[in-house]
Amino acid sequence: MARGQYFEGKLGKCRGVNCDNCCCDDDQVEEWIVEYFAFHERIKDYLKSIGIGINYKGDRVEFKNCSDGKDCKFLKHSLNKDFDPRPIDCKIYPFVVDWDSIDFDKKIVSLYYWDDTCPLITEESITAEFKKEVEDIIKRDFSALFYGAIFSVKFMDKIKK
């Protein structure tokens, strides 16, 4: 992420633009389809106009070409600078939601590490405070996605394959 971008979900020890690793993975960014996004062509047209690819996959949307690895197009071209428009997985990096195993009956979301190259994972630098922030992001964003439902978070200490 470039300097001056949103810090929600960004760890204090994150090296940001000084890190040699890339936090963005354009082949894996996906999110549950929000009704607003699904039915408003204007939003889709805008994202396409700034170069973000959109592919619908069942009940989810996959985003492609949303970053060059250091500069997020969701943030750079945001129409509302008071709101973080990134997909949930981007907000909670280096964690990722296991979208395939969400337990809607018990309202449990499992989070895995996104990759094993992030120095925060290899150096075991993820603090309890950051996990709490991630949990708050999940609860807030999942409540918006799923009509006020309150989900609990289960942190898995392994890489999502």
Secondary structure, DSSP 8 states (H G I E B T S, - for coil): --TTS--TT--TT--GGG-SS----TTT-EEE--HHHHH-HHHHHHHHHTT-EEEEETTEEEEES-BSSSSBHHHHT-S-TTS--S-HHHHTTTEEE-TTS-BTTTTEEEEEES-S--HHHHTT---HHHHHHHHHHHHHHHHHHTTT---EEEEEEEE--
